[in-house]
Amino acid sequence: MIGDQWGKTSELLGKLVGNWSIDRVIDGQGTLRGLATFSRLDEDSLAYREQGNLRLLNDTELQTEREYIFKKRDGGFDVFFKENPPRLFHEIVLSPNVAGGVTGDGRHLCNFDYYRSSYSFLPDGSIVIRHVVSGPRKDYKITTAYSRV
């Protein structure tokens, strides 16, 4: 077991199935509140869909949505953009942390911009995903907190 709440790495994806409230901060740009849903595609894959209300710092509000595919792999999971064919966003290798949760990191090069991502599955059952984006066109941090609905 790698965390009482999350179980073995091979079990973690299955524990994500269902609805999650999301609260996102995009440093220097705005916030997003919404709903994310993980649903089974097959035994080893989940569809991820989020919908939310993005509020920019200038008070502009936009409705947003995003979709990914999460696929189980030895010791973790891969995240794909939902495209045809699916395109790899990053590979996440999971490990227990000293606080009793589970963490994993991933990397992604998008043209010349670099995404460093961390996934934290916390002992209380919540999740925090952080993306640090840097490059010639992008320079910001995104932090998303997930709570079970």
Secondary structure, DSSP 8 states (H G I E B T S, - for coil): ---TTT-SHHHHGGGG-EEEEEEEEETTTEEEEEEEEEEEEETTEEEEEEEEEEEETTS-EEEEEEEEEEEEETTEEEEEES-SS-EEEEEEEEEE-TTSSEEEEEEEEETTEEEEEEEEE-TTS-EEEEEEEESSS-EEEEEEEEEE-
